[in-house]
Amino acid sequence: MISANTQSASTRVLKFTDTLADVNGVCRFIQNTAQTAHDTGHDLCVYTSTRLKMPEVDGVRNFTPIYARAMPGYETLEIALPPAFEMFRAAEAFEPDVIHVSTPGPVGTVGFLTARLMRKPIVGVYHTDFPAYIDELFDNTLCSALCRGHMRFFYRRFKYVFSRSADYAQRLIDLGVCKDKLVRLRAGYDDTKFDHTLRDPSIWKQHGLKPDSIKAVFCGRVSTEKNLPMLVRMWPTIRERVQAQGREIELVIIGDGPYRTEMEQRLGDQGAHFLGFRHGVELAALYASCDFFIFPSTTDTLGQVVMEAQGSGLPVIVTDQGGPKEIVHDQHHDTPTAFVLPHNDEPQWIDTIVTLACDDDLRNRLGRHGIELMKSHTFAASFEHYWTVHESAAHSESLT
């Protein structure tokens, strides 16, 4: 049973993560957690190990890796071998009550071993559906089995495991995690940053977009496991049908990844614009200045970007797979914010995108509903829940 007491700020939490320098929802969640803890006087420190450029966030310590190289096929990501002994000694000096492991990679493994050696309870978040990524990228039965075996061994020894959605809670149970250890983490986004009032049509001139076009946006890792090949196949038809109704539509891609080069080659003359990584206020303004958000991924455990888009006043289109469908109101709701579509029904995706592009009133109505929905998904509320669970783990009589 998790205690409801959230008043004590004396609990010391040490978080280990392999990912912090990327531009994605997981990294923004970790960065927001560290900054919120610092701003509210909670004792949280984040350890990572990377040679990539780090964001300026309070409470983060980066240990120079012993070895690091770009991940095959993902030049913007990194495989790093962390200095395990140095990190362990630093952890001893920090004297944590709870160790949080955000990722099951090399840094997360150091955190796992540190917790075992120090006999501290471990709390973690199932941020990324690695088995699904392995299936998508390698289509290899042995690789998939090894990945699932590692995840099963890893998470079964945690005191609590946060799931970002009900969909992935069941997948964790299927991996062998005890149901009593699972906690559905209250979803929240940085509502102090992403705001519809930042909308500024003049922002598009510098990026080469037309001032009066309808702008559909995707934000995230530009890779095949985000189901972007489907978007590439659909886009020329979407553009042609929208133009046939006397409108102009452009596609904005924010982020980077191994599929970007091919995507640019195939859509370069189809009104698609690739902006790469964007951060902070600029990112928030880009969101707010678009017209709707497309997210065809089937492997996201939550979809932080989907909350950011709704908070920015954008209608969203998501698949019926994974976590994003749980943080929107679909068309069966009294106040819909989104369309939740079958992940493999391309004709329905095309029809929906064309309809949304050509119906200003529909976009405005869904956008207003999204703003209202996200008022109940503040990051402050999410952090309060997050901290309560760590306090409960710290005061528990058992480690697992």
MARVEX-53806 format. One record per residue (C-alpha): y, x, z. Coordinates in steps of 0.1 Angstrom, whole numbers, plus 2048, in hexadecimal, padded with zeros to 3 digits. Layout:
residues N
YXZ
...
This chain:
residues 400
800800800
82280E7F6
83D80C811
85D7FA809
87281381D
88A824806
8A482F81F
899852826
8A686D80F
895889822
87588980D
8748A77F7
8668A27D4
85D8BE7BC
8588B3798
8468C877D
84B8C0759
8428D0738
85D8BD725
8828BC72D
8958CC710
88A8B36F5
89D8946EB
8878776F3
88385B70D
86C86F724
88588C726
8A287472C
88E863748
888884759
8AC890754
8B986F762
8A1871780
8AD894788
8D288B785
8CF86B798
8BD87C7B4
8D88977B6
8F487D7B5
8E48677D0
8DA8837E8
8B58817E3
8A28A27E5
8928A67C3
88D8C67AF
87F8C978C
86B8E7780
8668EE75B
85F90C746
86E90F723
88292670C
8929086FB
8B68FF702
8B78EB723
8CE8CE72B
8E78D2747
8D88BE762
8DB8C3788
8BB8CB79B
8A88DB77E
8998FE780
88C90E760
87292A764
871942746
84E93E736
83695B733
830950710
83E9356FA
83B92A6D6
84390C6C1
8288F16C1
8158F06A0
8258D568B
8418D06A4
85B8EB6A1
8728D96B9
8578D96D4
8488F66E7
8289026F6
831917714
81C92B72D
82F92874E
830943769
818931780
81B94979E
84194A79D
84292479C
8299217B8
83E9397CE
85D9257C6
84B9057CF
8419147F1
86591C7F8
8708F97EF
8578EA807
8518C87F5
8428AA805
83689C7E4
8308AD7C2
8378987A3
8258A2783
836893764
8208A2749
7FB8AE746
8058CE734
8078F2741
8258EC758
8168CC764
7F58DE76B
8088F8780
8168DB793
7F48CC798
7E58EC7A5
8038F37BB
7FF8D17CB
7DA8D77D1
7E18FA7E0
7FD8EC7F6
7E98CD7FF
8058B67F4
8018937E4
8068917BF
8198757AE
81D873788
82785F76A
81285774C
82F85D734
81C865714
7FD857704
7EE8796FB
7CC86B6F1
7DD8556D8
7F18726CB
7D28876C7
7C086B6B5
7DE86769D
7E588C697
7C289B695
7A987E68F
78F8936A0
7758846B7
7708A46CC
7968A96D1
79A8856DC
77D8876F4
78A8A8703
7AD899707
7A087A718
78988F72F
7A78A573A
7BD886740
7A1876755
79C89576A
7C289A76E
7CE878779
7B186D78F
7BD8867A9
7E08787AD
7EB8637CA
7FF84C7B4
80284A78E
82083877F
819823760
83781B74A
8277FA73E
80A7E2745
7FA7EC724
7F7810730
7EC807753
7CC7FA744
7C881972F
7CB82E74F
7B081875F
79A81F740
7A0844746
791840769
7B183D77E
7AC82679C
7C0806799
7CD80A7BD
7DE82B7B2
7F181B795
816811799
82980077E
84A81377E
8687FD77C
87780375A
89B80F758
8B3821741
8D4832746
8EB814745
90982974D
90683B72B
8F8822711
91180670D
9197EE6F0
93F7F46F6
93B8176E6
9368086C4
94D81A6AC
948815686
95F83267E
94484A68B
93084666B
948858654
94087A661
91B87365C
91F867638
91684363D
92882562D
940813645
9357F063D
90F7F463A
8F57E6652
8E7803666
8C3803672
8BB81F68B
89C831697
8A084A6B4
8848606C0
86C87B6B4
86987B68E
84387D68C
82686A67E
81985D69F
8398496A2
82C835684
84984166E
83484364E
83381D64F
85981C651
85A834633
84481E61F
8587FF627
87B80C624
88180B5FE
8757E75FC
88B7DE61A
8A97EE60A
8A37DE5E9
8A07BB5F8
8BF7BF60E
8D37CB5F0
8C77AC5DC
8D87975F6
8F97A95F1
8F77BF610
8F47E5615
8DC7F462E
8D881863A
8BE828651
8C983F66D
8AF85767B
8B986869C
8A18836A7
88C89E698
8678A6693
84C8B267B
84F893664
87489665E
8718AC63F
85989462D
86D876638
88D88562B
87D88D60A
86F86A605
88E857612
8AA86F609
8B68585EC
8AF8385FF
8CD836617
8BC849633
8D0861649
8C087B660
8D788567C
8C089B690
8C489E6B6
8E188D6C6
8EB88C6EB
90087C705
91E8666FB
91986E6D6
8F58606D8
9018416EA
91D83B6D1
90483E6B4
8ED8256C4
90980C6CA
9178106A7
8F7807695
8EC7E368F
8C77E2699
8AB7F96A5
88A7FF694
86D80D6A9
84B80B697
8398226B1
8178166BE
8128326D7
8308306EF
829829713
84B819718
8658206FE
88482C711
89782B6F0
8908066ED
8A27FF70E
8BF815703
8C28026E3
8C27E06F4
8DC7ED70D
8F17F76EF
8F07D46E1
8D67D96C6
8BA7C16BD
89A7D46BB
8797D26A7
85A7E06B8
8357DE6B2
81B7CA6C6
80C7EB6D3
8157FF6F1
8317FC70B
8507F26F7
8467CE6F2
8477CA718
86C7D371B
8797BA702
87B7946FE
86978A6DE
87176B6C9
85C7546E0
87575A6FC
894744703
8AA763700
8997796E6
8A579D6E2
88A7AA6CA
86F7A46B0
84C7AF6BB
8387B369C
8147BC693
8137E1690
8017E166E
8117C365D
8297D4646
8347B4633
83E7A4654
8527C365D
8637C363C
86C79E63E
8797A1662
88F7C065B
89E7AF63C
8A578F650
8B57A366C
8CA7B8654
8D8799643
8DE782660
8FC78D674
8FA77068D
8D5777695
8DD79C69C
8FA7936B2
8E67796C6
8C97916CC
8E17AD6D4
8F27986EF
8D178E6FE
8C77B36FF
8E67BD712
8DE7A272C
8BA7AB72F
8C27D0735
8D87C7752
8B87C4767
8AB7E675B
8C47FE76B
8B9821771
8C681F795
8AC80379C
89181778A
89983679F
8988237C0
8758177B7
86B83A7AC
8768497CD
86682F7E2
8448377D4
84985C7DB
8538557FF
833841803
81E85D7F5
83087680C
82786182B
804859820
7E7866835
7D3870817
7DA8857F8
7C886F7DF
